[in-house]
Amino acid sequence: MGAGEAPAVAELLATQLAAFLALLLATTAAHKGWRFAHARSVAHEFAGVPRAAAPAAVLFASLLEAGAAVLLIVPSGRASGAWISTLVLSGYLALIVRAIAKGRRDVDCGCSFAPSRHPLGAFHIVRNAALALASLAVAITTRSGAVPMPPSELVGACALLALYGALDQVMSLSPQAKSVAS
């Protein structure tokens, strides 16, 4: 690969990451709407938002996610969407780290599309850090003349989201408890 091809490859990768992040953020925003009562509970119990303000906090988070998703798709808004995405995902990461530091590993972070709850741990930290870093990479590498997102990028984003969901499901499985013979 020549020196002139590296920026083109970086832009292509940033476009694919932007498509994945847009789909992920749109899905999480919709998920908050579908499970609004659960999202309110998470905002109160996990994020520490006062119960009366939880509906507004959920709406605000959903609007930030949806807005970032739209901006990530639009070439002229991609960098702004990536910066918003970085802030949102970094905020979620900070809340996870805070919960773990306070010994609240059992609190439901609302981080999964699955109905099951599993303890917060290193997986959640690494996953959210990777997502925040991916958003940051898109923000930094996106030029003002970003290329339009071809449909193939959205198809690839669907595949990445499916893998993301599968990994989340696998990581939520708990090992079978060994029975101890008396």
N, CA and C of each residue as an Amber inpcrd file, in Angstrom:
protein
   546
   0.8510000  -1.1580000   0.0000000   0.0000000   0.0000000   0.0000000
   0.9030000   1.2270000   0.0000000   0.6070000   2.1510000  -0.8760000
   1.3810000   3.3750000  -0.9710000   0.9810000   4.3730000   0.0900000
   1.8120000   5.3810000   0.2530000   1.5570000   6.4030000   1.2750000
   0.2560000   7.1480000   1.0130000  -0.1260000   7.2960000  -0.2370000
  -1.3560000   8.0050000  -0.5690000  -2.6100000   7.1890000  -0.3100000
  -2.4780000   5.8730000  -0.1710000  -3.6380000   5.0090000   0.0360000
  -4.0550000   4.9220000   1.5020000  -3.1540000   5.1940000   2.4240000
  -3.4660000   5.0740000   3.8550000  -4.6320000   5.9640000   4.2750000
  -4.6900000   7.2370000   3.8750000  -5.8530000   8.0520000   4.2670000
  -7.1660000   7.5190000   3.6970000  -7.1300000   6.9630000   2.4820000
  -8.3460000   6.4100000   1.8890000  -8.8230000   5.1870000   2.6590000
  -7.8930000   4.3520000   3.0890000  -8.2460000   3.1710000   3.8760000
  -8.7990000   3.6030000   5.2370000  -8.1750000   4.5880000   5.8650000
  -8.6510000   5.0970000   7.1610000 -10.0600000   5.6680000   7.0240000
 -10.3210000   6.3620000   5.9290000 -11.6500000   6.9270000   5.7200000
 -12.6840000   5.8230000   5.4970000 -12.3080000   4.7940000   4.7680000
 -13.2120000   3.6640000   4.5400000 -13.5320000   2.9580000   5.8620000
 -12.5100000   2.7470000   6.6690000 -12.7170000   2.1180000   7.9710000
 -13.5770000   3.0070000   8.8690000 -13.3220000   4.3070000   8.8510000
 -14.1220000   5.2480000   9.6540000 -15.5790000   5.2410000   9.2040000
 -15.8040000   5.1190000   7.9090000 -17.1710000   5.0680000   7.3990000
 -17.8730000   3.8070000   7.8760000 -17.1650000   2.6670000   7.8690000
 -17.7600000   1.4190000   8.3490000 -18.0480000   1.4910000   9.8440000
 -17.1050000   2.0350000  10.6110000 -17.3320000   2.2010000  12.0520000
 -18.4960000   3.1490000  12.3150000 -18.5810000   4.2170000  11.5230000
 -19.6810000   5.1740000  11.6770000 -21.0200000   4.4950000  11.4170000
 -21.0770000   3.6320000  10.4120000 -22.3210000   2.9170000  10.1120000
 -22.7000000   2.0080000  11.2810000 -21.7330000   1.2780000  11.8180000
 -22.0040000   0.3990000  12.9590000 -22.4660000   1.2040000  14.1690000
 -21.7470000   2.2750000  14.4880000 -22.1080000   3.0940000  15.6460000
 -23.4820000   3.7210000  15.4650000 -23.7970000   4.1650000  14.2470000
 -25.1100000   4.7530000  13.9760000 -26.2100000   3.7260000  14.2300000
 -26.0100000   2.5290000  13.7390000 -27.0090000   1.4790000  13.9320000
 -27.1220000   1.0980000  15.4070000 -26.0000000   0.9850000  16.0900000
 -26.0110000   0.6560000  17.5150000 -26.7370000   1.7380000  18.3200000
 -26.4060000   2.9980000  18.0690000 -27.0390000   4.0930000  18.8100000
 -28.5250000   4.2160000  18.5000000 -28.9000000   4.0180000  17.2390000
 -30.3200000   4.0600000  16.8850000 -31.0680000   2.9290000  17.5840000
 -30.4390000   1.7630000  17.6520000 -31.0570000   0.6140000  18.3130000
 -31.1880000   0.8490000  19.8090000 -30.1570000   1.4120000  20.4310000
 -30.2380000   1.6540000  21.8740000 -31.2720000   2.7330000  22.1950000
 -31.3760000   3.7320000  21.3380000 -32.4000000   4.7620000  21.5470000
 -33.7940000   4.1440000  21.4360000 -33.9990000   3.3090000  20.4240000
 -35.2950000   2.6460000  20.2500000 -35.5730000   1.6930000  21.4160000
 -34.5380000   1.0130000  21.8800000 -34.6890000   0.0710000  22.9930000
 -35.1760000   0.7930000  24.2470000 -34.6730000   1.9950000  24.4760000
 -35.1350000   2.7780000  25.6290000 -36.6210000   3.1020000  25.4920000
 -37.0610000   3.3550000  24.2670000 -38.4820000   3.6190000  24.0440000
 -39.3390000   2.3810000  24.2200000 -38.8670000   1.2440000  23.6940000
 -39.6190000  -0.0020000  23.8090000 -39.7390000  -0.4500000  25.2510000
 -38.6950000  -0.2380000  26.0260000 -38.6890000  -0.6730000  27.4260000
 -38.5280000   0.5560000  28.3290000 -39.4190000   1.5220000  28.1320000
 -39.2860000   2.8070000  28.8150000 -39.3130000   2.6630000  30.3380000
 -40.1960000   1.8350000  30.8610000 -40.2650000   1.6560000  32.3210000
 -38.9450000   1.0860000  32.8510000 -38.3930000   0.1300000  32.1290000
 -37.1060000  -0.4410000  32.5290000 -36.0030000   0.6200000  32.4400000
 -36.0030000   1.3960000  31.3790000 -34.9900000   2.4450000  31.2100000
 -35.0780000   3.4870000  32.3290000 -36.2970000   3.8270000  32.7430000
 -36.4700000   4.7610000  33.8720000 -35.8790000   4.1750000  35.1430000
 -36.1300000   2.9030000  35.3690000 -35.5940000   2.2270000  36.5430000
 -34.0680000   2.2160000  36.5180000 -33.4810000   1.9400000  35.3610000
 -32.0240000   1.9420000  35.2040000 -31.4620000   3.3350000  35.4600000
 -32.1210000   4.3510000  34.9200000 -31.6510000   5.7300000  35.1260000
 -31.6210000   6.0650000  36.6100000 -32.6140000   5.5870000  37.3320000
 -32.6660000   5.8720000  38.7730000 -31.6820000   5.0130000  39.5600000
 -31.7530000   3.6970000  39.3810000 -30.9570000   2.7910000  40.2040000
 -29.4850000   2.7340000  39.8060000 -29.1920000   2.7760000  38.5190000
 -27.8050000   2.6580000  38.0470000 -27.1250000   4.0210000  37.9450000
 -27.7980000   4.9710000  37.2990000 -27.1660000   6.2730000  37.0680000
 -27.3650000   7.2340000  38.2310000 -28.2890000   6.9180000  39.1310000
 -28.4900000   7.7830000  40.2880000 -29.3330000   9.0130000  40.0150000
 -30.0880000   8.9880000  38.9420000 -30.9730000  10.1100000  38.6110000
 -32.1720000  10.0460000  39.5580000 -32.5700000  11.1630000  40.1340000
 -33.7600000  11.1400000  41.0000000 -34.9610000  10.5560000  40.2420000
 -35.7620000   9.7860000  40.9600000 -36.8900000   9.0780000  40.3350000
 -37.7750000  10.0220000  39.5130000 -38.0430000  11.2180000  39.9980000
 -38.9110000  12.1610000  39.2830000 -38.2710000  12.6550000  37.9820000
 -36.9510000  12.6870000  37.9310000 -36.2530000  13.1800000  36.7380000
 -35.8700000  12.0550000  35.7720000 -36.0780000  10.8100000  36.1780000
 -35.6560000   9.6760000  35.3440000 -36.3050000   9.6680000  33.9580000
 -37.6180000   9.9400000  33.8230000 -38.1880000   9.9490000  32.4690000
 -37.5230000  10.9800000  31.5540000 -37.2480000  12.1570000  32.0790000
 -36.5900000  13.1910000  31.2760000 -35.1600000  12.7810000  30.9290000
 -34.4740000  12.1410000  31.8630000 -33.0980000  11.6910000  31.6070000
 -33.0760000  10.6280000  30.5120000 -34.0380000   9.7050000  30.5450000
 -34.1150000   8.6630000  29.5220000 -34.4200000   9.2850000  28.1640000
 -35.3360000  10.2200000  28.1400000 -35.6700000  10.9070000  26.8840000
 -34.4590000  11.6570000  26.3430000 -33.7520000  12.3550000  27.2180000
 -32.5590000  13.0960000  26.8050000 -31.4900000  12.1570000  26.2450000
 -31.2300000  11.0540000  26.9440000 -30.2300000  10.0830000  26.4710000
 -30.6480000   9.5030000  25.1230000 -31.9270000   9.1800000  24.9880000
 -32.4280000   8.6320000  23.7200000 -32.2770000   9.6290000  22.5830000
 -32.5780000  10.8880000  22.8470000 -32.4400000  11.9150000  21.8090000
 -30.9760000  12.1240000  21.4240000 -30.0750000  12.0800000  22.4090000
 -28.6430000  12.1880000  22.0950000 -28.1970000  11.0160000  21.2190000
 -28.6090000   9.8160000  21.5910000 -28.2360000   8.6320000  20.8110000
 -28.8110000   8.6980000  19.4010000 -30.0880000   9.0300000  19.2890000
 -30.7260000   9.0940000  17.9720000 -30.1160000  10.2150000  17.1230000
 -29.8640000  11.3560000  17.7470000 -29.2420000  12.4580000  17.0200000
 -27.8550000  12.1050000  16.5290000 -27.0760000  11.4720000  17.3740000
 -25.7290000  11.0460000  16.9630000 -25.8170000  10.0380000  15.8260000
 -26.7940000   9.1250000  15.9030000 -26.9610000   8.1150000  14.8530000
 -27.2350000   8.7670000  13.5060000 -28.1340000   9.7350000  13.4830000
 -28.4620000  10.4300000  12.2360000 -27.2440000  11.1750000  11.7110000
 -26.5560000  11.8770000  12.5940000 -25.3800000  12.6440000  12.1670000
 -24.2670000  11.7310000  11.6490000 -24.1160000  10.5610000  12.2340000
 -23.0760000   9.6380000  11.7730000 -23.3230000   9.1590000  10.3410000
 -24.5660000   9.0920000   9.9360000 -24.9060000   8.6380000   8.5860000
 -24.6650000   9.7450000   7.5540000 -24.9420000  10.9800000   7.9330000
 -24.8290000  12.1150000   7.0140000 -23.3640000  12.5440000   6.9210000
 -22.7940000  12.5550000   5.7210000 -21.3680000  12.8930000   5.6030000
 -20.9820000  14.2210000   6.2640000 -21.7910000  15.2540000   6.0820000
 -21.4340000  16.5630000   6.6410000 -21.5700000  16.6150000   8.1650000
 -22.2970000  15.6660000   8.7430000 -22.4710000  15.6540000  10.1970000
 -21.7170000  14.5460000  10.8990000 -20.9850000  13.7360000  10.1330000
 -20.3490000  12.5360000  10.6900000 -19.4140000  12.8610000  11.8550000
 -18.5720000  13.8510000  11.7060000 -17.6250000  14.1820000  12.7860000
 -18.3830000  14.6260000  14.0390000 -19.4010000  15.4560000  13.8700000
 -20.1920000  15.8980000  15.0270000 -20.8920000  14.7210000  15.6870000
 -21.4640000  13.8410000  14.8800000 -22.1190000  12.6540000  15.4210000
 -21.1450000  11.7670000  16.1760000 -19.9270000  11.6740000  15.6430000
 -18.9070000  10.8560000  16.3100000 -18.4930000  11.4710000  17.6440000
 -18.3910000  12.7860000  17.6990000 -18.0440000  13.4450000  18.9750000
 -19.1600000  13.2430000  19.9920000 -20.4160000  13.3640000  19.5600000
 -21.5420000  13.1400000  20.4750000 -21.5390000  11.6870000  20.9450000
 -21.3230000  10.7800000  20.0060000 -21.2510000   9.3580000  20.3410000
 -20.1360000   9.0880000  21.3540000 -18.9900000   9.7110000  21.1510000
 -17.8690000   9.5440000  22.0820000 -18.2560000  10.0030000  23.4820000
 -18.9280000  11.1370000  23.5680000 -19.3550000  11.6520000  24.8790000
 -20.3760000  10.7230000  25.5330000 -21.3540000  10.2720000  24.7740000
 -22.3900000   9.3900000  25.3230000 -21.7780000   8.0770000  25.8100000
 -20.9780000   7.4500000  24.9520000 -20.3970000   6.1590000  25.3110000
 -19.3810000   6.2870000  26.4440000 -18.6510000   7.3830000  26.4870000
 -17.7160000   7.6270000  27.5990000 -18.4860000   7.8480000  28.9010000
 -19.6200000   8.5160000  28.8060000 -20.4650000   8.7090000  29.9860000
 -20.9720000   7.3870000  30.5320000 -21.4210000   6.5020000  29.6380000
 -21.8660000   5.1780000  30.0710000 -20.7010000   4.3990000  30.6900000
 -19.5290000   4.5150000  30.0910000 -18.3350000   3.8480000  30.6330000
 -18.0410000   4.3610000  32.0430000 -18.1100000   5.6690000  32.2350000
 -17.8490000   6.2460000  33.5550000 -18.8560000   5.7280000  34.5930000
 -20.1170000   5.5940000  34.1930000 -21.1330000   5.0740000  35.1250000
 -20.8610000   3.6140000  35.4890000 -20.3940000   2.8270000  34.5280000
 -20.0630000   1.4250000  34.8030000 -18.8880000   1.3400000  35.7640000
 -17.8410000   2.1130000  35.4950000 -16.6630000   2.1110000  36.3710000
 -17.0550000   2.5650000  37.7770000 -17.8950000   3.5820000  37.8720000
 -18.3480000   4.0730000  39.1810000 -19.1020000   2.9910000  39.9360000
 -19.9970000   2.2890000  39.2500000 -20.7740000   1.2280000  39.9050000
 -19.8520000   0.1170000  40.4050000 -18.8900000  -0.2850000  39.5910000
 -17.9610000  -1.3410000  40.0020000 -17.1140000  -0.8600000  41.1780000
 -16.6330000   0.3700000  41.1230000 -15.8020000   0.9210000  42.2010000
 -16.5720000   0.9870000  43.5170000 -17.8840000   1.2020000  43.4330000
 -18.7180000   1.2560000  44.6440000 -19.1930000  -0.1270000  45.0880000
 -18.7190000  -1.1760000  44.3940000 -19.1090000  -2.5310000  44.7590000
 -20.5230000  -2.8810000  44.3440000 -21.0470000  -2.1850000  43.3500000
 -22.4240000  -2.4140000  42.8960000 -22.4270000  -3.1820000  41.5710000
 -21.7280000  -4.2890000  41.5400000 -21.6300000  -5.0940000  40.3040000
 -22.9680000  -5.6980000  39.9100000 -23.8670000  -5.8540000  40.8600000
 -25.1420000  -6.5020000  40.5770000 -26.2070000  -5.5590000  40.0390000
 -25.9500000  -4.2690000  39.9830000 -26.9420000  -3.3180000  39.4970000
 -27.1240000  -3.4910000  37.9910000 -28.3440000  -3.3460000  37.5330000
 -28.6540000  -3.4670000  36.1060000 -28.2610000  -2.1650000  35.4150000
 -27.2880000  -2.2490000  34.5110000 -26.8320000  -1.0490000  33.8060000
 -27.6690000  -0.7670000  32.5620000 -28.5490000  -1.6780000  32.1920000
 -29.3350000  -1.4900000  30.9860000 -28.4820000  -1.5860000  29.7310000
 -27.3100000  -2.1840000  29.8720000 -26.3220000  -2.2390000  28.7850000
 -26.5910000  -3.3300000  27.7710000 -27.5900000  -4.1350000  28.0040000
 -27.8030000  -5.2990000  27.1630000 -29.2110000  -5.2620000  26.5920000
 -29.3580000  -5.8340000  25.4300000 -30.6840000  -5.9590000  24.8350000
 -31.4110000  -7.1520000  25.4390000 -30.6770000  -7.9710000  26.1620000
 -31.2440000  -9.1740000  26.7550000 -31.9980000  -8.8340000  28.0300000
 -33.0130000  -9.6270000  28.3470000 -33.7480000  -9.3800000  29.5850000
 -32.9900000  -9.8110000  30.8290000 -31.9620000 -10.6310000  30.6690000
 -31.2440000 -11.1340000  31.8390000 -30.2630000 -10.0920000  32.3830000
 -30.0320000 -10.1920000  33.6570000 -29.0640000  -9.3210000  34.3240000
 -27.8370000 -10.1560000  34.6440000 -26.6730000  -9.5980000  34.3900000
 -25.4410000 -10.2760000  34.7690000 -24.5140000  -9.2450000  35.3950000
 -23.6720000  -9.6840000  36.3220000 -22.8390000  -8.7360000  37.0620000
 -21.9230000  -7.9140000  36.1550000 -21.7570000  -6.6560000  36.5220000
 -20.8270000  -5.7870000  35.8040000 -19.4040000  -6.2480000  36.0640000
 -18.5690000  -6.1310000  35.0630000 -17.1830000  -6.5460000  35.2290000
 -16.3000000  -6.0250000  34.1180000 -15.1810000  -6.6830000  33.9490000
 -14.1790000  -6.2570000  32.9720000 -14.7470000  -6.2250000  31.5570000
 -15.6110000  -7.1850000  31.2190000 -16.1970000  -7.1930000  29.8810000
 -16.9110000  -5.8840000  29.5780000 -17.7150000  -5.3970000  30.5180000
 -18.4740000  -4.1620000  30.3120000 -17.5440000  -2.9580000  30.1420000
 -16.4780000  -2.9500000  30.9340000 -15.5170000  -1.8440000  30.8300000
 -14.8170000  -1.8770000  29.4770000 -14.3170000  -3.0410000  29.0970000
 -13.5960000  -3.1620000  27.8260000 -14.5220000  -2.8660000  26.6500000
 -15.7370000  -3.4170000  26.6940000 -16.6870000  -3.1810000  25.5990000
 -16.9860000  -1.7040000  25.4300000 -17.3200000  -1.0170000  26.5150000
 -17.6620000   0.3980000  26.4040000 -16.4570000   1.2590000  26.0720000
 -15.2930000   0.8850000  26.5640000 -14.0720000   1.6160000  26.1920000
 -13.7950000   1.4540000  24.6970000 -13.9790000   0.2390000  24.1830000
 -13.7610000  -0.0060000  22.7500000 -14.7520000   0.7940000  21.9090000
 -16.0030000   0.8520000  22.3370000 -17.0000000   1.6330000  21.5980000
 -16.6830000   3.1250000  21.6310000 -16.2860000   3.6210000  22.8060000
 -15.9200000   5.0370000  22.9110000 -14.6910000   5.3480000  22.0550000
 -13.7100000   4.4490000  22.0550000 -12.5130000   4.6440000  21.2290000
 -12.8420000   4.5650000  19.7410000 -13.7630000   3.6930000  19.3670000
 -14.1880000   3.6220000  17.9630000 -14.8430000   4.9320000  17.5460000
 -15.6750000   5.4880000  18.4150000 -16.3030000   6.7840000  18.1300000
 -15.2570000   7.8770000  18.0070000 -14.3020000   7.8470000  18.9060000
 -13.2250000   8.8430000  18.8670000 -12.4280000   8.7090000  17.5710000
 -12.1550000   7.4820000  17.1570000 -11.4200000   7.2620000  15.9100000
 -12.1860000   7.8360000  14.7190000 -13.4950000   7.6430000  14.7020000
 -14.3100000   8.2050000  13.6190000 -14.2470000   9.7300000  13.6660000
 -14.3560000  10.2950000  14.8650000 -14.3220000  11.7560000  14.9980000
 -13.0020000  12.3340000  14.5110000 -11.9210000  11.6760000  14.8380000
 -10.5900000  12.1920000  14.4860000 -10.2750000  11.9980000  13.0090000
 -10.6960000  10.8790000  12.4340000 -10.3120000  10.5830000  11.0490000
 -11.2780000  11.1240000  10.0040000 -12.4620000  11.5360000  10.4270000
 -13.4300000  12.0500000   9.4550000 -13.0270000  13.4380000   9.0030000
 -12.9020000  13.5660000   7.7050000 -12.5610000  14.8700000   7.1220000
 -13.8430000  15.6210000   6.7980000 -13.7090000  16.8950000   6.5260000
 -14.8830000  17.7130000   6.2430000 -15.6260000  17.2290000   5.0050000
 -14.9390000  16.6400000   4.0570000 -15.5860000  16.1280000   2.8520000
 -15.8060000  14.6330000   2.9330000 -16.3920000  14.1520000   4.0370000
 -16.6040000  12.7140000   4.2320000 -17.4400000  12.1500000   3.0870000
 -17.1590000  10.9200000   2.7580000 -17.8580000  10.2720000   1.6540000
 -19.2440000   9.8180000   2.0940000 -20.1980000   9.8040000   1.1630000
 -21.5230000   9.2670000   1.4960000 -21.4090000   7.7920000   1.8800000
 -22.3490000   7.3370000   2.6570000 -22.3160000   5.9670000   3.1390000
 -23.0590000   5.0690000   2.1530000 -22.3230000   4.1980000   1.4740000
 -23.0020000   3.2930000   0.5400000 -23.8200000   2.2440000   1.2990000
 -24.8470000   1.7000000   0.6580000 -25.6810000   0.6790000   1.3120000
 -24.8770000  -0.5150000   1.8350000 -23.7720000  -0.8370000   1.1680000
 -22.9660000  -1.9720000   1.6290000 -22.4140000  -1.7320000   3.0310000
 -22.1480000  -0.4730000   3.3720000 -21.6690000  -0.1530000   4.7210000
 -22.7560000  -0.4360000   5.7530000 -24.0000000  -0.1620000   5.3970000
 -25.1020000  -0.4260000   6.3180000 -25.3370000  -1.9300000   6.4740000
 -25.1500000  -2.6820000   5.4030000 -25.2590000  -4.1370000   5.4910000
 -24.1490000  -4.6750000   6.4120000 -22.9350000  -4.1580000   6.2230000
 -21.8310000  -4.5460000   7.0950000 -22.1080000  -4.1630000   8.5400000
 -22.7330000  -3.0030000   8.7430000 -23.0720000  -2.5600000  10.0980000
 -24.0770000  -3.5060000  10.7410000 -25.0220000  -4.0050000   9.9540000
 -25.9980000  -4.9870000  10.4780000 -25.2820000  -6.2560000  10.9310000
 -24.3130000  -6.6820000  10.1440000 -23.5460000  -7.8810000  10.5120000
 -22.7520000  -7.6370000  11.7930000 -22.1360000  -6.4760000  11.9050000
 -21.3820000  -6.1470000  13.1230000 -22.3050000  -6.0640000  14.3350000
 -23.4990000  -5.4970000  14.1480000 -24.4440000  -5.4100000  15.2620000
 -24.9000000  -6.8040000  15.6930000 -25.0980000  -7.6960000  14.7330000
 -25.4670000  -9.0790000  15.0750000 -24.3480000  -9.7510000  15.8680000
 -23.1080000  -9.5520000  15.4520000 -21.9730000 -10.1060000  16.2000000
 -21.8850000  -9.4860000  17.5930000 -22.1130000  -8.1910000  17.6870000
 -22.1080000  -7.4830000  18.9660000 -23.1530000  -8.0990000  19.9050000
 -24.3630000  -8.3110000  19.3810000 -25.4260000  -8.9100000  20.1840000
 -25.1030000 -10.3330000  20.6010000 -24.5140000 -11.0910000  19.6860000
 -24.1400000 -12.4730000  20.0090000 -23.0730000 -12.5040000  21.0990000
 -22.0890000 -11.6360000  20.9970000 -21.0460000 -11.5740000  22.0240000
 -21.6440000 -11.1920000  23.3700000 -22.5760000 -10.2580000  23.3610000
 -23.2370000  -9.8550000  24.6010000 -23.9700000 -11.0380000  25.2240000
 -24.6470000 -11.8190000  24.3990000 -25.3670000 -12.9900000  24.9040000
 -24.4080000 -14.0350000  25.4680000 -23.3150000 -14.2880000  24.7660000
 -22.3320000 -15.2700000  25.2340000 -21.7350000 -14.8230000  26.5680000
 -21.4060000 -13.5500000  26.6740000 -20.7900000 -13.0510000  27.9080000
 -21.7700000 -13.0260000  29.0760000 -23.0740000 -13.0640000  28.7950000
 -24.0460000 -13.0530000  29.8920000 -24.3080000 -14.4450000  30.4480000
 -23.8020000 -15.4690000  29.7520000 -23.9910000 -16.8180000  30.2620000
 -23.1000000 -17.0330000  31.4790000 -23.6830000 -17.6150000  32.4980000
 -22.8580000 -17.9180000  33.6800000 -22.4470000 -19.3750000  33.6180000
 -21.2480000 -19.6680000  34.0590000 -20.8160000 -21.0720000  34.0450000
 -21.7080000 -21.9120000  34.9520000 -21.8890000 -23.1280000  34.5640000
 -22.7060000 -24.0450000  35.3670000 -22.0270000 -24.2590000  36.7190000
 -22.8330000 -24.1860000  37.7430000 -22.3000000 -24.4320000  39.0910000
 -21.9880000 -25.9170000  39.2330000 -20.8310000 -26.1810000  39.7960000
 -20.4400000 -27.5750000  40.0240000 -21.1700000 -28.0840000  41.2570000
 -21.7450000 -29.2520000  41.1280000 -22.4140000 -29.8160000  42.2960000
 -21.3730000 -30.4780000  43.1790000 -21.5360000 -30.2810000  44.4400000
 -20.5910000 -30.8460000  45.4100000 -21.2690000 -32.0310000  46.0850000
 -20.6490000 -33.1550000  45.9520000 -21.2110000 -34.3710000  46.5900000
 -20.9210000 -34.3240000  48.0750000 -21.9320000 -34.7050000  48.8760000
 -21.7210000 -34.6770000  50.3240000 -21.0930000 -35.9440000  50.8060000
